[in-house]
Amino acid sequence: MDCKNCISALVCKYAQDATYREKVRSGEVNCCDFYPRPDDSLKKAIAAVAKLDSTSGVPQSVYVVEECSELVKELMKKERKKGNDFAIIDEACDVLTTIFVMLRQYGVTEWTVQQNILAKCNRALERYEKSGEL
C-alpha cells in the first residue's frame, strides 16, 4: 500500500507528510491502514460510514445541511472572486458523501438513484429544448 494511492490521502495526516510517504514506499513502515482501502468499493465505504453514523446520535440530515451550507459559502466566495475551484470541488464531494450516506440509511438503492438522476436530466434537456432554460 502506498499513501499516494490511498483513498484517504487528502485527509490523512500521514499521507500529507512526504517523509512518512517515503518510509511507506521503502517498506520501512506500513501504511496507516486508513479505512477504506483503495481496493474497497465506494459502496463499502458509504456503508461503513452509514453504519458508524447511525450510532453518533446526530441525524445524517444535519450533516447534509451543514455540508450544503459550506458548498453555498464556497460558491458565493467564487462569485466575489475570493474563492477557488479546489474548495468548491472539496465541498461538493462532502455534500455528495453525506447525501449518499443519508440515502443508504433510508435504504435507497443505487438503481433508484440512477433512475431519478436520469429522469431529472431528461426533464432538464426537454425543458432546455422547449424554452432554452434548464
Backbone torsions as a table, in degrees:
resi	resn	phi	psi	omega
1	MET	NA	138.6	179.0
2	ASP	-125.0	131.1	-178.6
3	CYS	-56.0	-29.3	179.7
4	LYS	-58.4	-33.0	-178.1
5	ASN	-98.6	3.0	-176.5
6	CYS	-72.3	137.6	-179.4
7	ILE	-63.1	-24.3	-177.0
8	SER	-101.2	15.9	-173.4
9	ALA	-58.0	-30.4	-178.3
10	LEU	-72.5	-25.0	-177.0
11	VAL	-113.0	-13.6	-177.5
12	CYS	-74.5	123.8	-178.7
13	LYS	-64.1	-29.0	179.2
14	TYR	-73.7	-40.5	-178.9
15	ALA	-65.2	-22.1	179.1
16	GLN	-79.4	-14.8	-177.1
17	ASP	-94.0	110.8	-177.4
18	ALA	-59.9	-36.2	179.1
19	THR	-63.3	-44.3	179.3
20	TYR	-64.4	-43.8	179.4
21	ARG	-59.4	-39.4	179.3
22	GLU	-65.6	-38.9	177.5
23	LYS	-64.2	-36.6	177.5
24	VAL	-66.5	-47.0	-179.3
25	ARG	-60.2	-39.4	-178.3
26	SER	-77.2	-11.6	-179.1
27	GLY	88.0	2.3	-179.4
28	GLU	-63.7	-37.9	176.2
29	VAL	-132.9	158.5	175.5
30	ASN	-83.6	155.4	173.8
31	CYS	-58.6	158.1	-174.9
32	CYS	-66.2	-6.3	179.7
33	ASP	60.4	34.3	173.8
34	PHE	-56.8	132.9	176.5
35	TYR	-95.4	138.6	3.0
36	PRO	-87.3	152.8	177.2
37	ARG	-77.6	155.9	-178.4
38	PRO	-61.1	-24.6	179.9
39	ASP	-82.1	-4.6	174.2
40	ASP	-82.8	152.1	-178.8
41	SER	-80.9	160.5	175.6
42	LEU	-59.9	-36.9	178.8
43	LYS	-60.3	-42.2	179.7
44	LYS	-65.3	-40.4	-179.7
45	ALA	-63.1	-46.2	179.6
46	ILE	-63.9	-41.9	179.1
47	ALA	-61.8	-40.3	-179.7
48	ALA	-64.4	-44.1	179.6
49	VAL	-67.4	-41.0	179.7
50	ALA	-61.0	-39.9	179.6
51	LYS	-66.6	-46.7	178.5
52	LEU	-63.7	-43.3	-176.3
53	ASP	-63.2	-31.7	-177.2
54	SER	-67.1	-14.2	179.1
55	THR	-101.7	0.6	-174.1
56	SER	-78.2	-20.3	-178.7
57	GLY	87.8	-5.4	178.1
58	VAL	-112.2	125.0	179.6
59	PRO	-60.8	143.2	180.0
60	GLN	-58.8	-30.3	179.9
61	SER	-59.6	-29.8	177.2
62	VAL	-64.6	-42.3	178.9
63	TYR	-67.2	-37.5	178.2
64	VAL	-61.1	-47.8	-179.9
65	VAL	-61.1	-44.9	-179.8
66	GLU	-60.4	-47.0	-178.5
67	GLU	-68.0	-36.7	176.6
68	CYS	-62.6	-40.7	-179.9
69	SER	-66.6	-35.2	177.6
70	GLU	-68.1	-35.5	175.9
71	LEU	-66.7	-43.7	177.6
72	VAL	-58.1	-44.5	179.2
73	LYS	-57.9	-46.0	-179.6
74	GLU	-66.7	-37.9	177.5
75	LEU	-64.5	-40.0	178.6
76	MET	-67.5	-39.1	176.8
77	LYS	-60.4	-40.4	178.9
78	LYS	-63.2	-40.3	177.8
79	GLU	-63.3	-31.4	178.3
80	ARG	-88.7	9.8	179.6
81	LYS	64.5	28.1	179.4
82	LYS	-118.3	-3.0	-177.1
83	GLY	-104.5	-176.8	177.1
84	ASN	-145.5	159.0	-176.5
85	ASP	-64.7	-36.6	-179.1
86	PHE	-59.5	-44.3	-179.6
87	ALA	-64.5	-38.0	178.4
88	ILE	-65.5	-46.4	179.1
89	ILE	-61.2	-44.0	179.8
90	ASP	-59.8	-46.9	-179.8
91	GLU	-69.5	-36.9	177.8
92	ALA	-62.9	-39.5	176.8
93	CYS	-66.2	-37.0	175.5
94	ASP	-62.1	-41.9	178.5
95	VAL	-61.9	-48.7	-179.9
96	LEU	-60.1	-42.5	-179.4
97	THR	-60.5	-49.9	-177.8
98	THR	-65.6	-34.7	178.5
99	ILE	-69.9	-42.8	178.0
100	PHE	-62.6	-38.3	177.2
101	VAL	-63.9	-45.0	179.9
102	MET	-62.1	-44.8	179.0
103	LEU	-61.8	-38.7	176.6
104	ARG	-61.0	-43.4	179.9
105	GLN	-65.0	-29.8	177.1
106	TYR	-81.7	-5.5	179.3
107	GLY	79.5	19.8	-179.8
108	VAL	-76.4	130.9	-178.3
109	THR	-81.7	159.3	176.7
110	GLU	-59.8	-39.7	179.4
111	TRP	-60.0	-42.8	179.6
112	THR	-63.0	-42.3	178.0
113	VAL	-61.6	-47.3	179.8
114	GLN	-59.9	-45.3	-178.5
115	GLN	-64.8	-39.8	178.1
116	ASN	-65.8	-42.3	179.2
117	ILE	-64.6	-45.1	178.0
118	LEU	-60.2	-43.6	179.7
119	ALA	-62.5	-43.3	-179.5
120	LYS	-67.2	-39.1	177.4
121	CYS	-66.0	-42.2	177.4
122	ASN	-61.5	-42.7	178.7
123	ARG	-62.9	-40.5	179.1
124	ALA	-65.8	-40.6	179.3
125	LEU	-65.9	-41.4	177.2
126	GLU	-63.1	-42.9	179.6
127	ARG	-63.3	-38.8	-179.9
128	TYR	-65.1	-41.1	178.2
129	GLU	-62.7	-38.3	-176.7
130	LYS	-79.7	-43.6	-170.8
131	SER	-122.6	-8.8	-179.6
132	GLY	82.6	7.5	176.8
133	GLU	-126.0	155.2	-179.2
134	LEU	-90.3	NA	NA
